[in-house]
């Protein structure tokens, strides 16, 4: 007290302001370090008071989203946003409150977290699936727990254990062609034991058309030595490094991997470069292996050779030869997009002609024809995507994965069973609350930001229309983050 | 009293100057660490007002 009494008025005043400044710095440091490893960031609409930029921001592209301060309106698919965090976290629970103004053509809402910036791969988690919400009450439920929902088209099973043992044996009731043909999944990994009895390889696969950007493919390999030879052309049109990463998976586990680091960080004026890669090994059993090629769109796969004649590209293919091409797919639709107006024109899919009439716009072409469909392109350099596989030959096409309960799912079709990991949203007077959980440890974290996307497959908005009839009206996004505490970081 | 007010206003100006400098340095070291919570333009405005008060008191 004596010390305080001896201080002049000016000294007291300065001490007071210094304490305030130090307190402010301590608060900032606390929210930078987050010593207890837990924090929740929220964004509300309508926005009452916003003094800062916020942690959930940068909703884009602008033509697909409207933020008027009252609502966040999602008009087209997909919409991206950033989550700024001052440090990394291990897990996130994202909760979204929204009014659903969508139609039956857009039954699914998903939330994705960017996993890999090179390939642009997102970890998608469900928010709402109207097909499952409807089938949950019309199909007999075999299991409805937090972990799993099992539905069956008829009362084929009454015990989950019987279903599981039959599924493991590959002989489900009312399913003569095997589980892959009659089990549909949603947000659930079903290990498949896809096998080709007495498989005899005719000719090894050799890529006939170059492909642009990241690709994944299934390949059927016989128990023996294998070798994958790849050649790439880095066009050096962009100004960033273009690393090449190739992973080979056996039932989700990496059995071979190789990386080519791109040292060319300043490629201006540098001509394209050719790079080669070879992976080899021994597989212990006949079966399906998955190969993932992670490259940017500046890199072209110019050649690919592997000792198998069964090879199917998963979900996406981007042929880049600018010539005519015939492909095959097992899905009932394709999504086509080109970046170059030169490649606009007709696409023959399943015997029907469709017109790709505009560059940069994604078109969805659907056909009712069952089985494998032929796809004829007069000019390629078109990105093709669907929920199935693509192959260069009819004989080479195979799909070991079960079908997915997506927006093209038909009740009464081939699927007799559905296995899903899905919780339907809570509904309060039309305001729906849905949550999705993510493992953040493997997510892409750049410049202090995680990137998310909100996907409503099939939601499109005509730019020439003034009114929006079908949309998602978001009222709140909250992200609950969990990570290591300060003590765990120091002592471990 | 008037002398004290002049002193206080000057010290407030010093305080906002120091806060602004610290905030800018922290933003340069850890981008968005302050901007996510608080728009520094408001602080700049308050600092400017405090500077005007000091000038007029003189």
Interface residues (C-beta under 8 A of the other chain):
Chain A: X9 X10 X13 X14 X17 X20 X21 X24 X25 X28 X31 X32 X51 X52 X53 X54 X55 X84 X86 X447 X448
Chain B: X4 X7 X8 X11 X12 X14 X15 X18 X19 X22 X26 X30 X31 X32 X33 X34 X35 X36 X37 X38 X39 X42
